[in-house]
Amino acid sequence: MYDTACAAGERLAGALGSLAAEGAESADALVARLVSEVGGDGGTLADAAVRRGVAAAVRDVRDRHPELDDAMDAGAAGGFAWDILCDLY
């Protein structure tokens, strides 16, 4: 589990960095993108737990900040990316 979590953390840093710079196509596209990029394509239980954790963190942030959905739909997801990181931390 430790190795999987460390690898996911590295992928998370890269994904959030590119998200902050590029934005996302839509709120739903953001969830799919982060789960895919951070969760990777591994088939272990630990990999599945990472994907589930990322999806839950994105949902938590969206629930707490519904105003960010409009910002993401406009392509300005930079702040949202860092809120997700804080939620995961």
PDB file with one MODEL, atoms N, CA, C and O in Angstrom:
MODEL        1
ATOM      1  N   MET A   1       0.824  -1.193   0.000  1.00  0.00           N
ATOM      2  CA  MET A   1       0.000   0.000   0.000  1.00  0.00           C
ATOM      3  C   MET A   1       0.865   1.251   0.000  1.00  0.00           C
ATOM      4  O   MET A   1       0.539   2.235  -0.665  1.00  0.00           O
ATOM      5  N   TYR A   2       1.974   1.218   0.748  1.00  0.00           N
ATOM      6  CA  TYR A   2       2.837   2.377   0.857  1.00  0.00           C
ATOM      7  C   TYR A   2       3.376   2.788  -0.512  1.00  0.00           C
ATOM      8  O   TYR A   2       3.326   3.963  -0.875  1.00  0.00           O
ATOM      9  N   ASP A   3       3.891   1.817  -1.271  1.00  0.00           N
ATOM     10  CA  ASP A   3       4.442   2.122  -2.598  1.00  0.00           C
ATOM     11  C   ASP A   3       3.371   2.676  -3.522  1.00  0.00           C
ATOM     12  O   ASP A   3       3.637   3.600  -4.291  1.00  0.00           O
ATOM     13  N   THR A   4       2.169   2.130  -3.459  1.00  0.00           N
ATOM     14  CA  THR A   4       1.061   2.604  -4.286  1.00  0.00           C
ATOM     15  C   THR A   4       0.688   4.037  -3.923  1.00  0.00           C
ATOM     16  O   THR A   4       0.449   4.864  -4.804  1.00  0.00           O
ATOM     17  N   ALA A   5       0.638   4.327  -2.630  1.00  0.00           N
ATOM     18  CA  ALA A   5       0.299   5.678  -2.179  1.00  0.00           C
ATOM     19  C   ALA A   5       1.376   6.677  -2.595  1.00  0.00           C
ATOM     20  O   ALA A   5       1.052   7.791  -3.005  1.00  0.00           O
ATOM     21  N   CYS A   6       2.629   6.304  -2.497  1.00  0.00           N
ATOM     22  CA  CYS A   6       3.718   7.201  -2.910  1.00  0.00           C
ATOM     23  C   CYS A   6       3.658   7.486  -4.408  1.00  0.00           C
ATOM     24  O   CYS A   6       3.814   8.630  -4.835  1.00  0.00           O
ATOM     25  N   ALA A   7       3.435   6.451  -5.195  1.00  0.00           N
ATOM     26  CA  ALA A   7       3.334   6.637  -6.649  1.00  0.00           C
ATOM     27  C   ALA A   7       2.136   7.518  -6.996  1.00  0.00           C
ATOM     28  O   ALA A   7       2.230   8.377  -7.872  1.00  0.00           O
ATOM     29  N   ALA A   8       1.021   7.310  -6.318  1.00  0.00           N
ATOM     30  CA  ALA A   8      -0.166   8.127  -6.565  1.00  0.00           C
ATOM     31  C   ALA A   8       0.089   9.570  -6.170  1.00  0.00           C
ATOM     32  O   ALA A   8      -0.387  10.486  -6.841  1.00  0.00           O
ATOM     33  N   GLY A   9       0.830   9.790  -5.097  1.00  0.00           N
ATOM     34  CA  GLY A   9       1.170  11.153  -4.678  1.00  0.00           C
ATOM     35  C   GLY A   9       1.990  11.872  -5.729  1.00  0.00           C
ATOM     36  O   GLY A   9       1.777  13.057  -5.983  1.00  0.00           O
ATOM     37  N   GLU A  10       2.918  11.169  -6.336  1.00  0.00           N
ATOM     38  CA  GLU A  10       3.716  11.770  -7.413  1.00  0.00           C
ATOM     39  C   GLU A  10       2.837  12.100  -8.612  1.00  0.00           C
ATOM     40  O   GLU A  10       2.968  13.169  -9.207  1.00  0.00           O
ATOM     41  N   ARG A  11       1.945  11.185  -8.964  1.00  0.00           N
ATOM     42  CA  ARG A  11       1.042  11.444 -10.096  1.00  0.00           C
ATOM     43  C   ARG A  11       0.083  12.586  -9.768  1.00  0.00           C
ATOM     44  O   ARG A  11      -0.269  13.376 -10.644  1.00  0.00           O
ATOM     45  N   LEU A  12      -0.342  12.674  -8.498  1.00  0.00           N
ATOM     46  CA  LEU A  12      -1.234  13.745  -8.076  1.00  0.00           C
ATOM     47  C   LEU A  12      -0.580  15.107  -8.253  1.00  0.00           C
ATOM     48  O   LEU A  12      -1.208  16.039  -8.757  1.00  0.00           O
ATOM     49  N   ALA A  13       0.665  15.225  -7.847  1.00  0.00           N
ATOM     50  CA  ALA A  13       1.374  16.498  -7.993  1.00  0.00           C
ATOM     51  C   ALA A  13       1.437  16.919  -9.458  1.00  0.00           C
ATOM     52  O   ALA A  13       1.214  18.086  -9.780  1.00  0.00           O
ATOM     53  N   GLY A  14       1.733  15.991 -10.330  1.00  0.00           N
ATOM     54  CA  GLY A  14       1.781  16.309 -11.754  1.00  0.00           C
ATOM     55  C   GLY A  14       0.422  16.661 -12.326  1.00  0.00           C
ATOM     56  O   GLY A  14       0.291  17.595 -13.117  1.00  0.00           O
ATOM     57  N   ALA A  15      -0.590  15.907 -11.920  1.00  0.00           N
ATOM     58  CA  ALA A  15      -1.940  16.146 -12.440  1.00  0.00           C
ATOM     59  C   ALA A  15      -2.478  17.485 -11.965  1.00  0.00           C
ATOM     60  O   ALA A  15      -3.081  18.216 -12.751  1.00  0.00           O
ATOM     61  N   LEU A  16      -2.275  17.822 -10.694  1.00  0.00           N
ATOM     62  CA  LEU A  16      -2.778  19.098 -10.183  1.00  0.00           C
ATOM     63  C   LEU A  16      -2.013  20.270 -10.765  1.00  0.00           C
ATOM     64  O   LEU A  16      -2.583  21.334 -11.007  1.00  0.00           O
ATOM     65  N   GLY A  17      -0.717  20.076 -10.990  1.00  0.00           N
ATOM     66  CA  GLY A  17       0.061  21.138 -11.620  1.00  0.00           C
ATOM     67  C   GLY A  17      -0.429  21.444 -13.023  1.00  0.00           C
ATOM     68  O   GLY A  17      -0.584  22.610 -13.385  1.00  0.00           O
ATOM     69  N   SER A  18      -0.675  20.413 -13.814  1.00  0.00           N
ATOM     70  CA  SER A  18      -1.167  20.637 -15.177  1.00  0.00           C
ATOM     71  C   SER A  18      -2.601  21.148 -15.162  1.00  0.00           C
ATOM     72  O   SER A  18      -2.982  21.943 -16.022  1.00  0.00           O
ATOM     73  N   LEU A  19      -3.396  20.706 -14.203  1.00  0.00           N
ATOM     74  CA  LEU A  19      -4.773  21.171 -14.099  1.00  0.00           C
ATOM     75  C   LEU A  19      -4.816  22.656 -13.752  1.00  0.00           C
ATOM     76  O   LEU A  19      -5.608  23.409 -14.320  1.00  0.00           O
ATOM     77  N   ALA A  20      -3.965  23.072 -12.820  1.00  0.00           N
ATOM     78  CA  ALA A  20      -3.930  24.479 -12.429  1.00  0.00           C
ATOM     79  C   ALA A  20      -3.531  25.354 -13.614  1.00  0.00           C
ATOM     80  O   ALA A  20      -4.002  26.484 -13.741  1.00  0.00           O
ATOM     81  N   ALA A  21      -2.665  24.835 -14.477  1.00  0.00           N
ATOM     82  CA  ALA A  21      -2.211  25.609 -15.627  1.00  0.00           C
ATOM     83  C   ALA A  21      -3.194  25.572 -16.789  1.00  0.00           C
ATOM     84  O   ALA A  21      -3.399  26.580 -17.464  1.00  0.00           O
ATOM     85  N   GLU A  22      -3.806  24.407 -17.024  1.00  0.00           N
ATOM     86  CA  GLU A  22      -4.640  24.217 -18.208  1.00  0.00           C
ATOM     87  C   GLU A  22      -6.129  24.331 -17.940  1.00  0.00           C
ATOM     88  O   GLU A  22      -6.878  24.711 -18.840  1.00  0.00           O
ATOM     89  N   GLY A  23      -6.582  24.017 -16.741  1.00  0.00           N
ATOM     90  CA  GLY A  23      -8.013  23.959 -16.471  1.00  0.00           C
ATOM     91  C   GLY A  23      -8.574  22.624 -16.922  1.00  0.00           C
ATOM     92  O   GLY A  23      -7.827  21.716 -17.287  1.00  0.00           O
ATOM     93  N   ALA A  24      -9.889  22.511 -16.895  1.00  0.00           N
ATOM     94  CA  ALA A  24     -10.563  21.277 -17.297  1.00  0.00           C
ATOM     95  C   ALA A  24     -11.723  21.626 -18.211  1.00  0.00           C
ATOM     96  O   ALA A  24     -12.230  22.748 -18.196  1.00  0.00           O
ATOM     97  N   GLU A  25     -12.131  20.659 -18.998  1.00  0.00           N
ATOM     98  CA  GLU A  25     -13.210  20.886 -19.945  1.00  0.00           C
ATOM     99  C   GLU A  25     -14.535  21.134 -19.234  1.00  0.00           C
ATOM    100  O   GLU A  25     -15.314  21.986 -19.662  1.00  0.00           O
ATOM    101  N   SER A  26     -14.796  20.417 -18.179  1.00  0.00           N
ATOM    102  CA  SER A  26     -16.024  20.558 -17.400  1.00  0.00           C
ATOM    103  C   SER A  26     -15.790  19.924 -16.038  1.00  0.00           C
ATOM    104  O   SER A  26     -14.762  19.285 -15.810  1.00  0.00           O
ATOM    105  N   ALA A  27     -16.746  20.103 -15.136  1.00  0.00           N
ATOM    106  CA  ALA A  27     -16.614  19.528 -13.800  1.00  0.00           C
ATOM    107  C   ALA A  27     -16.535  17.999 -13.870  1.00  0.00           C
ATOM    108  O   ALA A  27     -15.717  17.387 -13.184  1.00  0.00           O
ATOM    109  N   ASP A  28     -17.374  17.394 -14.689  1.00  0.00           N
ATOM    110  CA  ASP A  28     -17.365  15.931 -14.800  1.00  0.00           C
ATOM    111  C   ASP A  28     -16.088  15.427 -15.466  1.00  0.00           C
ATOM    112  O   ASP A  28     -15.571  14.366 -15.113  1.00  0.00           O
ATOM    113  N   ALA A  29     -15.586  16.193 -16.427  1.00  0.00           N
ATOM    114  CA  ALA A  29     -14.335  15.814 -17.081  1.00  0.00           C
ATOM    115  C   ALA A  29     -13.180  15.881 -16.093  1.00  0.00           C
ATOM    116  O   ALA A  29     -12.241  15.088 -16.173  1.00  0.00           O
ATOM    117  N   LEU A  30     -13.249  16.823 -15.165  1.00  0.00           N
ATOM    118  CA  LEU A  30     -12.209  16.942 -14.150  1.00  0.00           C
ATOM    119  C   LEU A  30     -12.155  15.696 -13.277  1.00  0.00           C
ATOM    120  O   LEU A  30     -11.075  15.168 -13.012  1.00  0.00           O
ATOM    121  N   VAL A  31     -13.304  15.229 -12.833  1.00  0.00           N
ATOM    122  CA  VAL A  31     -13.349  14.028 -11.993  1.00  0.00           C
ATOM    123  C   VAL A  31     -12.746  12.845 -12.750  1.00  0.00           C
ATOM    124  O   VAL A  31     -11.900  12.126 -12.218  1.00  0.00           O
ATOM    125  N   ALA A  32     -13.177  12.652 -13.968  1.00  0.00           N
ATOM    126  CA  ALA A  32     -12.674  11.529 -14.768  1.00  0.00           C
ATOM    127  C   ALA A  32     -11.176  11.640 -14.994  1.00  0.00           C
ATOM    128  O   ALA A  32     -10.453  10.647 -14.902  1.00  0.00           O
ATOM    129  N   ARG A  33     -10.710  12.844 -15.288  1.00  0.00           N
ATOM    130  CA  ARG A  33      -9.290  13.064 -15.557  1.00  0.00           C
ATOM    131  C   ARG A  33      -8.444  12.764 -14.323  1.00  0.00           C
ATOM    132  O   ARG A  33      -7.436  12.064 -14.413  1.00  0.00           O
ATOM    133  N   LEU A  34      -8.853  13.294 -13.174  1.00  0.00           N
ATOM    134  CA  LEU A  34      -8.061  13.075 -11.969  1.00  0.00           C
ATOM    135  C   LEU A  34      -8.061  11.619 -11.534  1.00  0.00           C
ATOM    136  O   LEU A  34      -7.019  11.090 -11.145  1.00  0.00           O
ATOM    137  N   VAL A  35      -9.199  10.973 -11.593  1.00  0.00           N
ATOM    138  CA  VAL A  35      -9.257   9.563 -11.205  1.00  0.00           C
ATOM    139  C   VAL A  35      -8.352   8.741 -12.119  1.00  0.00           C
ATOM    140  O   VAL A  35      -7.640   7.852 -11.652  1.00  0.00           O
ATOM    141  N   SER A  36      -8.378   9.029 -13.397  1.00  0.00           N
ATOM    142  CA  SER A  36      -7.566   8.290 -14.351  1.00  0.00           C
ATOM    143  C   SER A  36      -6.072   8.570 -14.160  1.00  0.00           C
ATOM    144  O   SER A  36      -5.264   7.644 -14.096  1.00  0.00           O
ATOM    145  N   GLU A  37      -5.712   9.864 -14.068  1.00  0.00           N
ATOM    146  CA  GLU A  37      -4.296  10.223 -13.978  1.00  0.00           C
ATOM    147  C   GLU A  37      -3.683   9.845 -12.638  1.00  0.00           C
ATOM    148  O   GLU A  37      -2.567   9.327 -12.596  1.00  0.00           O
ATOM    149  N   VAL A  38      -4.384  10.093 -11.558  1.00  0.00           N
ATOM    150  CA  VAL A  38      -3.821   9.819 -10.232  1.00  0.00           C
ATOM    151  C   VAL A  38      -3.960   8.339  -9.879  1.00  0.00           C
ATOM    152  O   VAL A  38      -3.038   7.741  -9.325  1.00  0.00           O
ATOM    153  N   GLY A  39      -5.103   7.756 -10.197  1.00  0.00           N
ATOM    154  CA  GLY A  39      -5.344   6.360  -9.853  1.00  0.00           C
ATOM    155  C   GLY A  39      -4.543   5.388 -10.672  1.00  0.00           C
ATOM    156  O   GLY A  39      -4.319   4.253 -10.250  1.00  0.00           O
ATOM    157  N   GLY A  40      -4.108   5.812 -11.836  1.00  0.00           N
ATOM    158  CA  GLY A  40      -3.328   4.936 -12.691  1.00  0.00           C
ATOM    159  C   GLY A  40      -4.166   3.797 -13.248  1.00  0.00           C
ATOM    160  O   GLY A  40      -5.394   3.809 -13.165  1.00  0.00           O
ATOM    161  N   ASP A  41      -3.492   2.831 -13.805  1.00  0.00           N
ATOM    162  CA  ASP A  41      -4.207   1.730 -14.441  1.00  0.00           C
ATOM    163  C   ASP A  41      -3.920   0.382 -13.783  1.00  0.00           C
ATOM    164  O   ASP A  41      -4.161  -0.673 -14.370  1.00  0.00           O
ATOM    165  N   GLY A  42      -3.402   0.432 -12.553  1.00  0.00           N
ATOM    166  CA  GLY A  42      -3.105  -0.805 -11.839  1.00  0.00           C
ATOM    167  C   GLY A  42      -4.372  -1.542 -11.453  1.00  0.00           C
ATOM    168  O   GLY A  42      -5.441  -0.941 -11.343  1.00  0.00           O
ATOM    169  N   GLY A  43      -4.252  -2.829 -11.250  1.00  0.00           N
ATOM    170  CA  GLY A  43      -5.415  -3.650 -10.951  1.00  0.00           C
ATOM    171  C   GLY A  43      -5.458  -4.191  -9.527  1.00  0.00           C
ATOM    172  O   GLY A  43      -6.231  -5.101  -9.228  1.00  0.00           O
ATOM    173  N   THR A  44      -4.629  -3.632  -8.650  1.00  0.00           N
ATOM    174  CA  THR A  44      -4.624  -4.138  -7.279  1.00  0.00           C
ATOM    175  C   THR A  44      -5.694  -3.438  -6.440  1.00  0.00           C
ATOM    176  O   THR A  44      -6.271  -2.432  -6.854  1.00  0.00           O
ATOM    177  N   LEU A  45      -5.937  -3.979  -5.282  1.00  0.00           N
ATOM    178  CA  LEU A  45      -6.882  -3.378  -4.343  1.00  0.00           C
ATOM    179  C   LEU A  45      -6.390  -2.000  -3.907  1.00  0.00           C
ATOM    180  O   LEU A  45      -7.190  -1.079  -3.743  1.00  0.00           O
ATOM    181  N   ALA A  46      -5.092  -1.856  -3.719  1.00  0.00           N
ATOM    182  CA  ALA A  46      -4.525  -0.558  -3.337  1.00  0.00           C
ATOM    183  C   ALA A  46      -4.753   0.477  -4.436  1.00  0.00           C
ATOM    184  O   ALA A  46      -5.065   1.630  -4.138  1.00  0.00           O
ATOM    185  N   ASP A  47      -4.602   0.084  -5.702  1.00  0.00           N
ATOM    186  CA  ASP A  47      -4.854   0.996  -6.818  1.00  0.00           C
ATOM    187  C   ASP A  47      -6.316   1.440  -6.833  1.00  0.00           C
ATOM    188  O   ASP A  47      -6.616   2.612  -7.058  1.00  0.00           O
ATOM    189  N   ALA A  48      -7.209   0.505  -6.594  1.00  0.00           N
ATOM    190  CA  ALA A  48      -8.638   0.830  -6.551  1.00  0.00           C
ATOM    191  C   ALA A  48      -8.944   1.778  -5.400  1.00  0.00           C
ATOM    192  O   ALA A  48      -9.773   2.677  -5.541  1.00  0.00           O
ATOM    193  N   ALA A  49      -8.281   1.584  -4.258  1.00  0.00           N
ATOM    194  CA  ALA A  49      -8.489   2.473  -3.112  1.00  0.00           C
ATOM    195  C   ALA A  49      -8.028   3.889  -3.427  1.00  0.00           C
ATOM    196  O   ALA A  49      -8.669   4.853  -3.009  1.00  0.00           O
ATOM    197  N   VAL A  50      -6.936   4.026  -4.149  1.00  0.00           N
ATOM    198  CA  VAL A  50      -6.456   5.351  -4.557  1.00  0.00           C
ATOM    199  C   VAL A  50      -7.478   6.019  -5.468  1.00  0.00           C
ATOM    200  O   VAL A  50      -7.819   7.186  -5.274  1.00  0.00           O
ATOM    201  N   ARG A  51      -7.966   5.282  -6.461  1.00  0.00           N
ATOM    202  CA  ARG A  51      -8.955   5.865  -7.380  1.00  0.00           C
ATOM    203  C   ARG A  51     -10.212   6.293  -6.631  1.00  0.00           C
ATOM    204  O   ARG A  51     -10.762   7.363  -6.893  1.00  0.00           O
ATOM    205  N   ARG A  52     -10.657   5.469  -5.716  1.00  0.00           N
ATOM    206  CA  ARG A  52     -11.853   5.801  -4.934  1.00  0.00           C
ATOM    207  C   ARG A  52     -11.613   7.023  -4.045  1.00  0.00           C
ATOM    208  O   ARG A  52     -12.491   7.872  -3.895  1.00  0.00           O
ATOM    209  N   GLY A  53     -10.431   7.103  -3.466  1.00  0.00           N
ATOM    210  CA  GLY A  53     -10.094   8.244  -2.620  1.00  0.00           C
ATOM    211  C   GLY A  53     -10.049   9.547  -3.392  1.00  0.00           C
ATOM    212  O   GLY A  53     -10.520  10.576  -2.907  1.00  0.00           O
ATOM    213  N   VAL A  54      -9.488   9.511  -4.584  1.00  0.00           N
ATOM    214  CA  VAL A  54      -9.440  10.718  -5.416  1.00  0.00           C
ATOM    215  C   VAL A  54     -10.853  11.151  -5.801  1.00  0.00           C
ATOM    216  O   VAL A  54     -11.189  12.332  -5.718  1.00  0.00           O
ATOM    217  N   ALA A  55     -11.664  10.211  -6.214  1.00  0.00           N
ATOM    218  CA  ALA A  55     -13.047  10.547  -6.594  1.00  0.00           C
ATOM    219  C   ALA A  55     -13.804  11.135  -5.403  1.00  0.00           C
ATOM    220  O   ALA A  55     -14.557  12.096  -5.561  1.00  0.00           O
ATOM    221  N   ALA A  56     -13.610  10.566  -4.221  1.00  0.00           N
ATOM    222  CA  ALA A  56     -14.286  11.081  -3.024  1.00  0.00           C
ATOM    223  C   ALA A  56     -13.811  12.485  -2.683  1.00  0.00           C
ATOM    224  O   ALA A  56     -14.614  13.332  -2.290  1.00  0.00           O
ATOM    225  N   ALA A  57     -12.519  12.741  -2.827  1.00  0.00           N
ATOM    226  CA  ALA A  57     -11.989  14.081  -2.535  1.00  0.00           C
ATOM    227  C   ALA A  57     -12.557  15.122  -3.492  1.00  0.00           C
ATOM    228  O   ALA A  57     -12.908  16.227  -3.076  1.00  0.00           O
ATOM    229  N   VAL A  58     -12.648  14.775  -4.766  1.00  0.00           N
ATOM    230  CA  VAL A  58     -13.215  15.711  -5.742  1.00  0.00           C
ATOM    231  C   VAL A  58     -14.680  15.984  -5.416  1.00  0.00           C
ATOM    232  O   VAL A  58     -15.124  17.132  -5.455  1.00  0.00           O
ATOM    233  N   ARG A  59     -15.429  14.935  -5.096  1.00  0.00           N
ATOM    234  CA  ARG A  59     -16.841  15.129  -4.727  1.00  0.00           C
ATOM    235  C   ARG A  59     -16.981  15.986  -3.477  1.00  0.00           C
ATOM    236  O   ARG A  59     -17.858  16.848  -3.415  1.00  0.00           O
ATOM    237  N   ASP A  60     -16.122  15.761  -2.472  1.00  0.00           N
ATOM    238  CA  ASP A  60     -16.176  16.548  -1.247  1.00  0.00           C
ATOM    239  C   ASP A  60     -15.967  18.027  -1.527  1.00  0.00           C
ATOM    240  O   ASP A  60     -16.703  18.874  -1.021  1.00  0.00           O
ATOM    241  N   VAL A  61     -14.962  18.332  -2.334  1.00  0.00           N
ATOM    242  CA  VAL A  61     -14.670  19.733  -2.643  1.00  0.00           C
ATOM    243  C   VAL A  61     -15.808  20.353  -3.455  1.00  0.00           C
ATOM    244  O   VAL A  61     -16.200  21.494  -3.211  1.00  0.00           O
ATOM    245  N   ARG A  62     -16.329  19.608  -4.408  1.00  0.00           N
ATOM    246  CA  ARG A  62     -17.455  20.123  -5.200  1.00  0.00           C
ATOM    247  C   ARG A  62     -18.680  20.364  -4.326  1.00  0.00           C
ATOM    248  O   ARG A  62     -19.397  21.343  -4.533  1.00  0.00           O
ATOM    249  N   ASP A  63     -18.932  19.496  -3.361  1.00  0.00           N
ATOM    250  CA  ASP A  63     -20.079  19.669  -2.470  1.00  0.00           C
ATOM    251  C   ASP A  63     -19.916  20.903  -1.591  1.00  0.00           C
ATOM    252  O   ASP A  63     -20.883  21.620  -1.332  1.00  0.00           O
ATOM    253  N   ARG A  64     -18.693  21.148  -1.134  1.00  0.00           N
ATOM    254  CA  ARG A  64     -18.442  22.300  -0.265  1.00  0.00           C
ATOM    255  C   ARG A  64     -18.364  23.611  -1.028  1.00  0.00           C
ATOM    256  O   ARG A  64     -18.624  24.676  -0.468  1.00  0.00           O
ATOM    257  N   HIS A  65     -18.006  23.538  -2.313  1.00  0.00           N
ATOM    258  CA  HIS A  65     -17.827  24.748  -3.119  1.00  0.00           C
ATOM    259  C   HIS A  65     -18.561  24.619  -4.460  1.00  0.00           C
ATOM    260  O   HIS A  65     -17.918  24.509  -5.504  1.00  0.00           O
ATOM    261  N   PRO A  66     -19.890  24.632  -4.440  1.00  0.00           N
ATOM    262  CA  PRO A  66     -20.637  24.462  -5.700  1.00  0.00           C
ATOM    263  C   PRO A  66     -20.366  25.577  -6.708  1.00  0.00           C
ATOM    264  O   PRO A  66     -20.568  25.393  -7.909  1.00  0.00           O
ATOM    265  N   GLU A  67     -19.914  26.720  -6.227  1.00  0.00           N
ATOM    266  CA  GLU A  67     -19.618  27.827  -7.138  1.00  0.00           C
ATOM    267  C   GLU A  67     -18.441  27.511  -8.063  1.00  0.00           C
ATOM    268  O   GLU A  67     -18.285  28.147  -9.105  1.00  0.00           O
ATOM    269  N   LEU A  68     -17.619  26.539  -7.689  1.00  0.00           N
ATOM    270  CA  LEU A  68     -16.471  26.192  -8.515  1.00  0.00           C
ATOM    271  C   LEU A  68     -16.868  25.441  -9.782  1.00  0.00           C
ATOM    272  O   LEU A  68     -16.100  25.414 -10.743  1.00  0.00           O
ATOM    273  N   ASP A  69     -18.051  24.832  -9.801  1.00  0.00           N
ATOM    274  CA  ASP A  69     -18.492  24.147 -11.022  1.00  0.00           C
ATOM    275  C   ASP A  69     -18.570  25.130 -12.186  1.00  0.00           C
ATOM    276  O   ASP A  69     -18.154  24.807 -13.298  1.00  0.00           O
ATOM    277  N   ASP A  70     -19.098  26.326 -11.938  1.00  0.00           N
ATOM    278  CA  ASP A  70     -19.164  27.333 -13.002  1.00  0.00           C
ATOM    279  C   ASP A  70     -17.765  27.763 -13.433  1.00  0.00           C
ATOM    280  O   ASP A  70     -17.501  27.950 -14.621  1.00  0.00           O
ATOM    281  N   ALA A  71     -16.877  27.918 -12.461  1.00  0.00           N
ATOM    282  CA  ALA A  71     -15.507  28.307 -12.785  1.00  0.00           C
ATOM    283  C   ALA A  71     -14.822  27.230 -13.619  1.00  0.00           C
ATOM    284  O   ALA A  71     -14.098  27.537 -14.567  1.00  0.00           O
ATOM    285  N   MET A  72     -15.053  25.963 -13.263  1.00  0.00           N
ATOM    286  CA  MET A  72     -14.447  24.875 -14.030  1.00  0.00           C
ATOM    287  C   MET A  72     -15.026  24.811 -15.433  1.00  0.00           C
ATOM    288  O   MET A  72     -14.299  24.583 -16.400  1.00  0.00           O
ATOM    289  N   ASP A  73     -16.324  25.010 -15.544  1.00  0.00           N
ATOM    290  CA  ASP A  73     -16.939  24.980 -16.868  1.00  0.00           C
ATOM    291  C   ASP A  73     -16.402  26.107 -17.744  1.00  0.00           C
ATOM    292  O   ASP A  73     -16.427  26.012 -18.971  1.00  0.00           O
ATOM    293  N   ALA A  74     -15.914  27.177 -17.106  1.00  0.00           N
ATOM    294  CA  ALA A  74     -15.318  28.288 -17.845  1.00  0.00           C
ATOM    295  C   ALA A  74     -13.822  28.067 -18.071  1.00  0.00           C
ATOM    296  O   ALA A  74     -13.162  28.899 -18.695  1.00  0.00           O
ATOM    297  N   GLY A  75     -13.281  26.946 -17.566  1.00  0.00           N
ATOM    298  CA  GLY A  75     -11.873  26.619 -17.786  1.00  0.00           C
ATOM    299  C   GLY A  75     -10.932  27.179 -16.742  1.00  0.00           C
ATOM    300  O   GLY A  75      -9.723  27.200 -16.968  1.00  0.00           O
ATOM    301  N   ALA A  76     -11.438  27.634 -15.604  1.00  0.00           N
ATOM    302  CA  ALA A  76     -10.593  28.210 -14.557  1.00  0.00           C
ATOM    303  C   ALA A  76     -10.621  27.319 -13.323  1.00  0.00           C
ATOM    304  O   ALA A  76     -11.264  27.656 -12.328  1.00  0.00           O
ATOM    305  N   ALA A  77      -9.940  26.206 -13.381  1.00  0.00           N
ATOM    306  CA  ALA A  77      -9.997  25.231 -12.287  1.00  0.00           C
ATOM    307  C   ALA A  77      -8.789  25.276 -11.376  1.00  0.00           C
ATOM    308  O   ALA A  77      -8.636  24.393 -10.532  1.00  0.00           O
ATOM    309  N   GLY A  78      -7.935  26.255 -11.509  1.00  0.00           N
ATOM    310  CA  GLY A  78      -6.699  26.313 -10.732  1.00  0.00           C
ATOM    311  C   GLY A  78      -6.915  26.219  -9.235  1.00  0.00           C
ATOM    312  O   GLY A  78      -6.289  25.380  -8.588  1.00  0.00           O
ATOM    313  N   GLY A  79      -7.774  27.043  -8.659  1.00  0.00           N
ATOM    314  CA  GLY A  79      -8.013  27.017  -7.223  1.00  0.00           C
ATOM    315  C   GLY A  79      -8.638  25.717  -6.773  1.00  0.00           C
ATOM    316  O   GLY A  79      -8.347  25.224  -5.684  1.00  0.00           O
ATOM    317  N   PHE A  80      -9.484  25.169  -7.597  1.00  0.00           N
ATOM    318  CA  PHE A  80     -10.160  23.905  -7.292  1.00  0.00           C
ATOM    319  C   PHE A  80      -9.136  22.790  -7.130  1.00  0.00           C
ATOM    320  O   PHE A  80      -9.277  21.927  -6.263  1.00  0.00           O
ATOM    321  N   ALA A  81      -8.114  22.814  -7.965  1.00  0.00           N
ATOM    322  CA  ALA A  81      -7.084  21.783  -7.902  1.00  0.00           C
ATOM    323  C   ALA A  81      -6.414  21.764  -6.539  1.00  0.00           C
ATOM    324  O   ALA A  81      -6.157  20.692  -5.990  1.00  0.00           O
ATOM    325  N   TRP A  82      -6.136  22.902  -6.001  1.00  0.00           N
ATOM    326  CA  TRP A  82      -5.439  22.964  -4.711  1.00  0.00           C
ATOM    327  C   TRP A  82      -6.391  22.644  -3.565  1.00  0.00           C
ATOM    328  O   TRP A  82      -5.958  22.125  -2.537  1.00  0.00           O
ATOM    329  N   ASP A  83      -7.672  22.941  -3.718  1.00  0.00           N
ATOM    330  CA  ASP A  83      -8.655  22.531  -2.713  1.00  0.00           C
ATOM    331  C   ASP A  83      -8.731  21.006  -2.629  1.00  0.00           C
ATOM    332  O   ASP A  83      -8.897  20.446  -1.546  1.00  0.00           O
ATOM    333  N   ILE A  84      -8.610  20.347  -3.765  1.00  0.00           N
ATOM    334  CA  ILE A  84      -8.616  18.880  -3.775  1.00  0.00           C
ATOM    335  C   ILE A  84      -7.398  18.349  -3.039  1.00  0.00           C
ATOM    336  O   ILE A  84      -7.500  17.406  -2.254  1.00  0.00           O
ATOM    337  N   LEU A  85      -6.244  18.955  -3.294  1.00  0.00           N
ATOM    338  CA  LEU A  85      -5.025  18.535  -2.619  1.00  0.00           C
ATOM    339  C   LEU A  85      -5.180  18.678  -1.101  1.00  0.00           C
ATOM    340  O   LEU A  85      -4.797  17.779  -0.353  1.00  0.00           O
ATOM    341  N   CYS A  86      -5.732  19.789  -0.651  1.00  0.00           N
ATOM    342  CA  CYS A  86      -5.942  20.006   0.787  1.00  0.00           C
ATOM    343  C   CYS A  86      -6.909  18.965   1.351  1.00  0.00           C
ATOM    344  O   CYS A  86      -6.702  18.466   2.457  1.00  0.00           O
ATOM    345  N   ASP A  87      -7.956  18.636   0.605  1.00  0.00           N
ATOM    346  CA  ASP A  87      -8.912  17.646   1.062  1.00  0.00           C
ATOM    347  C   ASP A  87      -8.251  16.279   1.203  1.00  0.00           C
ATOM    348  O   ASP A  87      -8.519  15.565   2.169  1.00  0.00           O
ATOM    349  N   LEU A  88      -7.418  15.915   0.286  1.00  0.00           N
ATOM    350  CA  LEU A  88      -6.725  14.631   0.361  1.00  0.00           C
ATOM    351  C   LEU A  88      -5.732  14.610   1.515  1.00  0.00           C
ATOM    352  O   LEU A  88      -5.556  13.587   2.176  1.00  0.00           O
ATOM    353  N   TYR A  89      -5.094  15.732   1.749  1.00  0.00           N
ATOM    354  CA  TYR A  89      -4.132  15.797   2.842  1.00  0.00           C
ATOM    355  C   TYR A  89      -4.799  15.596   4.167  1.00  0.00           C
ATOM    356  O   TYR A  89      -4.134  15.620   5.203  1.00  0.00           O
TER     357      TYR A  89
ENDMDL
END
